[in-house]
Amino acid sequence: MHTKEQLSEMKSEHDEWQNKIRFYRDEIKQFNHHLGKVAKPGAPRELMATVEHFQNQFIRQSEVLDIIRHDFKQHENLIEDLEKPESIAPGDSIQKIHSVQREKLDQFEKIFHELRGEFN
């Protein structure tokens, strides 16, 4: 079962996760802005291929962030339902679901840090 304290901690962690998602979205925007400066007409073919590669990677990472954000919202809704006094939903698996959500963000961050390193 869950306690109000556990649910509160999960909600707090969700807020932290949402802040991270906003940070990564902003960073992707900055990277794309930089790519726009580099991709000038008449640029060498190799450079344009590299720009396209990173544009595609940033598009994909934005899509992944959208999926993660959606999953987080679904999980957050479940937490809020469990907080209601009239809740009859079993909360035993909420910790496991929360761990899975945490792992999704951790995996994204690992991949994104590698992409950032490659980009820089």
N, C-alpha and C positions, 0 to 999 in steps of 0.2 A: 504494500500500500504506500501511499505518498503522504507527505505532510505539507502543511501550508508553507513552511519554511523551504522545503525542497522545491515546491512549485515557484515560490518567489525567486529562489536562486536560478531556476531555469529561465524565468522571464528576464532576469537581469542579464544572464548570459545571452539570451536572444537579442537584447538591446545592443550588447557588445558586438554580436555577429552582424547585426544590421549596419552598425557603424563601419565595420570592416568592409561590408559589401559596398557601401557608399564610397569608401576610400578607394577600393579597387576600380570602381566605375570611373571615378575622377582620374585615376592614374591611366586607365585605358584611353580616356578622352585626351589626356596630355600626350600620350604616345602617338595617338592618331594625328593630333595637331602637328607634332614633330614630323611624322611621316609626310604630311601634306606639304611641309616646307621643303622636304628633301625631293619629293616627286615633282620635279619641274619638267616642262616639255624639253625634249632634247637630252634628257639625262641618259647616261649609259644604260644599256640593256640589262646588264648584270645588277645594277643598282635598282632598276625598276622591278626586276624579279624579286629582289630582297624586300623591297617595299611591299609588293603584293603578298609575299609570304607572311610578313608581319601583320598586314591588314587582315588577312584571313585568320591568323591566329587570334588577333584581338576580337574579331567578330565572334569566333568560337568561344572565347573566354567570356564574352558578354552574354552569350546564350547560356553558358553554364551558370553564370551568376543569376540569370533570370530563373532558371530551374531551381537553384538552391534557395533563392529568395521565396519562391512559391512554396517549396517544401517547408521552409522555416515558418511561413505564415500558417500553413495547415497545422503544423505542430503547435504553434503558439495558440491557435484556436482551440486545440485539444486541451492545452494547459488551462486556458481560461474556462473551458467547460468543466474541468475537474475542480476548479476553485469554487464553483457554485455549490451552495449548500444542498441543493436538490439533485446534485450529480449522482447518477447511478452507473456511470462509466467506470470500468475497472481501471485503476491507475497503476497496476503492477508493471505493465510493460512501458510505461511512460519514460522511465529511466533508460531503458534499452533504446527506445526511439530517439531520445535525446542524445544518447551516445552516438547513434548512427548519424544524426544531423551534425554533430560536432566533427565526426570523421569526414563527412562530405566537405566541410569548410577546410579542415586541415589538408585534405587531399588537393583541393583547389589551390590553396596557398602554396603548397609544395610545387605544383605544376607552374603556377604563375610566377613564383620566384625564379624558377629555371628559365621561363620565357623572358622575364625581365633581364636576367643576366645575359641571355643570348642577344637581346635587343640592344643592351648597352654595349 
